[in-house]
């Protein structure tokens, strides 16, 4: 564990903070731009000096805001860890701010920054709604939101990082390998602070979640178990009370408009060859909401701040993968630069962006793709695959089979994978914190539930599960709070505990055990984790696909129709089944011959045997 101290010792009172709050020796990003923040008027009219072996002061720049310097330094590879004295002389007085320089975290690429890939299984949760492990931080004096009401959809419920740590055994039993928490950085706003996407201090983990110490403990606990941690990063916007919106170092820290301008939430102007510049600007530079100012990533000081923070966060907390919120609304040229810097520092780490768009072409535009004649080429490795959800598995389960409808949508959406450089980097899912819960969308049909879960854990890409889906949590997004309810049993006062078999209903245990069986089989299955995909044109509601390697073949037969189907798989799918004589059901472990009957609304998952 890295123990960090953010207390700066000063001899006077006019120097206050330095960002980033620390750095490390031996980093590839060794030219660091410090934002030195003071409290007195004309603070940046003073001078800055640094006298520390191995650190070279390159440039000092007074910024628009007279309370800020930008101090550019270079840290040589031979520099030793220690406290670096940053001296500011102002009006014949001198402050010394001690800036920590640490030894790097060990285990890059082996213990952390390993990347999250197709063999992984991601579990997404909202800390405030999962489990309360420390009742002492439910309310924190001085913070603006003092609510604590579990009967409210939007007030705080008290869940925290310790609550997550307390249930890592449960997640491992389920087959989860990777944990994604919605943002844990401080959201110091008067109300609705539970989602985490309105960051007010980029260098402070929200104390209501347990602060830096708890987040570090979670990272360590995961890595000791061989599990991984994903950061939910927000580059596009901040909360209205963000320290750099309230007191910006430069005038253009956020995008300002003569009249308030919201983003249009339209992605098309960014790729449209006929788009008006006004529409492009509105998409990228409009505010996400009136309470979430849009960050101006084209400003060089803002860009350096964000890139350095991205690297700092990964090193500080031992992050394995990064999910980037609202990816399409960012300055895409900046995001390419940021992605490159992160990958340069951590070659094994993976990055995927949220792209809630409509159409495979639109989605693929924002990640590495196979297009030739487009003016912008993204270097983002993967995205959250809304297309396989909205135009794939949900129509397959809910819509009538037609020439272009029902399960044909799943088939045709997947057939467009040729646009991606690597479709296996796409993160597939059934629901999340912004969408109606899967079990509700499919009409609380346990058979369709099994089909969806079976698809999720056998298809191409990286599967992601939203907390509570394994126990059939329900809810529609009207409002969003209904899909962000508490996981029962996560609070000591709960009357039932869904973390245990005894606390779950028969259907809930059926769902949990089905998912658990398949997820744990998947861990050891080369075909399901790294294998190729072959799909067959659906026939009368029957859709069959294979995942396969040289050593293993998995056959998945999905019957979305209203009647059972009998097939001889050895003949119908001879191209993939040649040489196999038996099929073992992964869920029941039953062996079947080459003729099987597939009931209506079911997905058979077979491992083929000779």
Buried (B, 14 or more C-beta within 10 A) or exposed (E): EBEEEEEBEBEEEBBBBBBBBBBBBEBEBBEBBBBBBBEBEEBBEBEBBBEBEBBEBEEBEBBEBBBBBBBBBEBEEEBEBBBBBBBBEBEEBBBBBBBBBBEBBEEBEEBBBBBBBBBBBBBBBBBBBBBBBBBEBBBBEEBEBBBBEBEEBBBBBBBBBBBBBBBBEBBBBBBBBBBBBBBBBBBBBEEBBBBBBBBBBBBBBBBBBBBBBBBBBBBBBBBEEEBBBBBBBBBBBBBBBBBBBEEBBBEBBBBBEEEEBBBBBBBBBBBEEEBEEEBBBBBBBBBBEEBBBBBBBBBEBBBBBBBBBBBBBBBBBBBBBBBBBBBBBBBBEBBBBBBEBBBEBBEBBBBBBBBBBEBBEBBBBBBBBEBEEEEEEBBBBBBBBBBBBBBBBBBBBBBEBEEEEBBBBBBBBBEBBEBBBBBBBBBBBBBBBEBBBBBBBBEEBBBBBBBBBBBBBBBBBBBBBBBBBBBBBBBEBEEBBBBBBBBBBBBEEBEEBBBEEEBBEEBBBBBBBBBBBBBBBBBEBBBBBEBEBBBBEBBEBBBBBBBBBEEBBBBBBBBBBEEEBEBEBBEBBEEBBEEBEBBBBBBEEEEBEBEBEBEEBBBBBBBBEE
